[in-house]
Amino acid sequence: MAYCPECEATIDVEDDDIEEGQKLDCPECGAELEVVNTNPLQLDVISTGEEEDEDGKGSW
């Protein structure tokens, strides 16, 4: 079991079938997550780069 770092929702995953680098979607907030550690299970939000464009510092 892991928690979404974005919304802190519980994400139920099979620890035996999970691998580092695997991508998951949070069922609550829809954030795209990546497994960064399997023992203990840790997830991180995959940055899409949209945050950088929102502050007006896009690729102009």
C-alpha positions as CSV (number, residue, x, y, z in Angstrom):
1,M,0.0,0.0,0.0
2,A,1.2,3.5,-0.8
3,Y,0.0,7.1,-0.7
4,C,-0.3,9.6,-3.5
5,P,2.2,12.4,-2.8
6,E,-0.2,14.9,-4.5
7,C,-3.5,14.2,-2.7
8,E,-2.4,11.7,0.0
9,A,-5.0,9.1,-1.2
10,T,-4.3,5.5,-0.4
11,I,-3.2,3.6,-3.5
12,D,-3.6,-0.2,-3.2
13,V,-0.9,-1.9,-5.2
14,E,0.5,-5.5,-5.1
15,D,4.0,-5.1,-3.6
16,D,5.0,-8.4,-5.4
17,D,4.2,-7.1,-8.9
18,I,5.6,-3.5,-8.5
19,E,9.0,-2.4,-10.0
20,E,11.0,0.8,-9.7
21,G,10.2,3.1,-12.7
22,Q,6.7,1.7,-13.1
23,K,4.1,4.3,-13.8
24,L,0.7,4.5,-12.0
25,D,-2.3,6.8,-12.0
26,C,-3.8,8.0,-8.8
27,P,-7.5,6.9,-8.7
28,E,-8.5,10.0,-6.7
29,C,-6.8,13.0,-8.3
30,G,-5.6,11.5,-11.5
31,A,-1.9,12.4,-11.0
32,E,0.6,10.4,-12.9
33,L,3.0,8.7,-10.5
34,E,6.2,6.8,-10.7
35,V,7.5,4.1,-8.3
36,V,10.8,5.5,-7.0
37,N,11.4,2.9,-4.3
38,T,10.0,-0.6,-3.7
39,N,11.1,-1.2,-0.1
40,P,9.5,0.7,1.4
41,L,7.1,1.5,-1.5
42,Q,7.4,5.2,-2.4
43,L,5.7,7.1,-5.3
44,D,6.6,10.4,-6.8
45,V,4.5,12.7,-9.1
46,I,5.8,12.7,-12.6
47,S,6.4,16.3,-13.7
48,T,4.9,17.1,-17.0
49,G,6.5,20.5,-17.4
50,E,3.2,22.3,-17.3
51,E,4.0,24.0,-14.0
52,E,6.9,25.8,-15.7
53,D,4.7,27.2,-18.4
54,E,2.0,28.5,-15.9
55,D,4.3,31.1,-14.4
56,G,4.8,32.8,-17.8
57,K,8.3,31.5,-18.4
58,G,7.4,29.2,-21.2
59,S,9.6,28.5,-24.3
60,W,9.0,31.9,-26.0
